[in-house]
Amino acid sequence: MEEEGVTSMEMSALEAGITDWIDITRFLEEQERCKEGEEHLWKLPHAALRSRAAMAVDFGMQQELYALTDQFDENCAAERANVCRLLLGEADKQVKELTSKRDYILMKNSFRLERKLLAEKEAEREAREKNPPPRLPDTQTLWFTTTPTLSENVLRTILNWTVDETGDIRRQHGVTHDKIMCTELGEDKEEVVVLECCTPEFKCIFNKSTVLEAFKRGNKCPSCGHAYVIHGPQPTGTMDISYDTNHQSCDGHEPFGTIVINYEFPGAVQTERMHTPGNHYDYDSRTVYLPADETGARCAQWLIAGFKQGKLFRVGESKTRHGVYVVWNIHQKTRRNGGFANHGWPDETTADGPGHLDRLVSECTAQNVSLTDLL
């Protein structure tokens, strides 16, 4: 009678004294999967071993089973060794292939990176050829005289308009009405003016009163948006450019020395383009520092253009001095050191934000400063 949980086949194996043969489990599992009367297949390396194993179990040949166990172990060890060698060979082959691919990819990436760097250098060289860095400014003193009002004569000179006395230009462009005021061109015998920016597409032709009013408020054509260089409300003053004789440098720009710019504005009465026309404003001065290198040269280029066009300063409310004074219209550097927080250097463009040169260009562009005024 079978003991609980133990089959007759397992009992036979135990009685046969082969409990230490670990692979008997494979034989038992195979036996259970076989149909009655069918030959069981034992998963041994060779058919001869399977046959002898079957006989040994059938007749209880214990010694034979022990011998078979040793042969089984030897054959399995040999088979495992062969399998391991095959696997190791395949692994080594794959490693070599992967290594070869990796080396190829690394080499390809290296070539790609090298080509990219060369392309960037070439693009930088071409950009510098198209837009070469300006030379350092000469030691000089520039004068600016404020434009008290944008009168008709002043605007006529700046805009260089053409008067369409005969109406030929209107007929040529097929225009009969002022597109801004929606009135007839030449109504009440008013002069009709044609701006330099007039094209067949935009037809910048207006009554003179429309042009005078538009350019008192801004510097762009009301039709096509072309920007004209119109001097800002900067007060009369001077811009003196020199170099530090002690050869001190701005922080972060050693050892190039320093460009020193002194601005002076005599006190005067405010014109109609200033903060409170008719009121007086006091004398004022500023000192600005730029590195005497490419960055400083580019900054100086914009500042000179801005000063000549009356855009760097204006008369207005000072937040620090609490009154009406000459104040910055475009921000500049008043210290050699201290960094951005203290209006000094260094102040370069980083991942955290633009540097002084980029901000200066942005402010000058917003104020319609044109570098063509330097040519």
Secondary structure as the mmCIF struct_conf table of DSSP 4:
data_model
#
loop_
_struct_conf.conf_type_id
_struct_conf.id
_struct_conf.beg_label_comp_id
_struct_conf.beg_label_asym_id
_struct_conf.beg_label_seq_id
_struct_conf.end_label_comp_id
_struct_conf.end_label_asym_id
_struct_conf.end_label_seq_id
HELX_LH_PP_P HELX_LH_PP_P1 GLU A 2 GLU A 3
TURN_TY1_P TURN_TY1_P1 GLU A 4 GLY A 5
HELX_RH_AL_P HELX_RH_AL_P1 SER A 8 GLU A 15
TURN_TY1_P TURN_TY1_P2 ALA A 16 GLY A 17
TURN_TY1_P TURN_TY1_P3 THR A 19 ASP A 20
TURN_TY1_P TURN_TY1_P4 ILE A 22 ASP A 23
HELX_RH_AL_P HELX_RH_AL_P2 ILE A 24 ARG A 33
BEND BEND1 CYS A 34 CYS A 34
HELX_LH_PP_P HELX_LH_PP_P2 LYS A 35 LYS A 35
TURN_TY1_P TURN_TY1_P5 GLU A 36 GLY A 37
BEND BEND2 GLU A 38 GLU A 38
HELX_LH_PP_P HELX_LH_PP_P3 GLU A 39 HIS A 40
BEND BEND3 PRO A 45 HIS A 46
HELX_RH_AL_P HELX_RH_AL_P3 ALA A 47 PHE A 59
TURN_TY1_P TURN_TY1_P6 GLY A 60 GLY A 60
HELX_RH_AL_P HELX_RH_AL_P4 GLN A 62 LYS A 130
BEND BEND4 ASN A 131 ASN A 131
HELX_LH_PP_P HELX_LH_PP_P4 PRO A 132 ASP A 138
BEND BEND5 THR A 139 THR A 139
STRN STRN1 GLN A 140 PHE A 144
HELX_RH_AL_P HELX_RH_AL_P5 GLU A 152 LEU A 159
STRN STRN2 THR A 162 VAL A 163
BEND BEND6 GLU A 165 GLY A 167
HELX_RH_AL_P HELX_RH_AL_P6 ASP A 168 HIS A 173
TURN_TY1_P TURN_TY1_P7 GLY A 174 GLY A 174
STRN STRN3 HIS A 177 ASP A 178
TURN_TY1_P TURN_TY1_P8 LYS A 179 CYS A 182
STRN STRN4 THR A 183 GLU A 184
TURN_TY1_P TURN_TY1_P9 LEU A 185 GLY A 186
HELX_RH_3T_P HELX_RH_3T_P1 GLU A 187 LYS A 189
STRN STRN5 VAL A 192 VAL A 194
TURN_TY1_P TURN_TY1_P10 GLU A 196 CYS A 197
TURN_TY1_P TURN_TY1_P11 PRO A 200 PHE A 202
STRN STRN6 ILE A 205 ASN A 207
HELX_RH_AL_P HELX_RH_AL_P7 LYS A 208 ARG A 217
BEND BEND7 ASN A 219 ASN A 219
STRN STRN7 LYS A 220 LYS A 220
TURN_TY1_P TURN_TY1_P12 PRO A 222 CYS A 224
HELX_LH_PP_P HELX_LH_PP_P5 HIS A 226 HIS A 226
STRN STRN8 ALA A 227 ALA A 227
HELX_LH_PP_P HELX_LH_PP_P6 TYR A 228 TYR A 228
HELX_LH_PP_P HELX_LH_PP_P7 GLN A 234 PRO A 235
BEND BEND8 THR A 236 THR A 236
STRN STRN9 GLY A 237 TYR A 243
TURN_TY1_P TURN_TY1_P13 THR A 245 ASN A 246
TURN_TY1_P TURN_TY1_P14 ASP A 251 GLY A 252
BEND BEND9 HIS A 253 HIS A 253
TURN_TY1_P TURN_TY1_P15 GLU A 254 PRO A 255
BEND BEND10 PHE A 256 PHE A 256
STRN STRN10 THR A 258 PHE A 265
STRN STRN11 ALA A 268 VAL A 269
TURN_TY1_P TURN_TY1_P16 GLU A 272 ARG A 273
BEND BEND11 MET A 274 THR A 276
TURN_TY1_P TURN_TY1_P17 PRO A 277 GLY A 278
STRN STRN12 HIS A 280 TYR A 281
STRN STRN13 ASP A 284 PRO A 291
BEND BEND12 ALA A 292 ASP A 293
HELX_RH_AL_P HELX_RH_AL_P8 GLU A 294 LYS A 308
TURN_TY1_P TURN_TY1_P18 GLN A 309 GLY A 310
BEND BEND13 LEU A 312 LEU A 312
STRN STRN14 PHE A 313 SER A 318
TURN_TY1_P TURN_TY1_P19 LYS A 319 HIS A 322
STRN STRN15 GLY A 323 TRP A 328
BEND BEND14 ASN A 329 ILE A 330
BEND BEND15 ARG A 336 GLY A 338
TURN_TY1_P TURN_TY1_P20 GLY A 339 GLY A 339
HELX_RH_3T_P HELX_RH_3T_P2 PHE A 340 ASN A 342
TURN_TY1_P TURN_TY1_P21 HIS A 343 HIS A 343
BEND BEND16 TRP A 345 TRP A 345
STRN STRN16 THR A 350 THR A 350
TURN_TY1_P TURN_TY1_P22 ALA A 351 ASP A 352
STRN STRN17 GLY A 353 GLY A 353
HELX_RH_AL_P HELX_RH_AL_P9 HIS A 356 ALA A 366
TURN_TY1_P TURN_TY1_P23 GLN A 367 ASN A 368
HELX_RH_3T_P HELX_RH_3T_P3 LEU A 371 LEU A 374
#
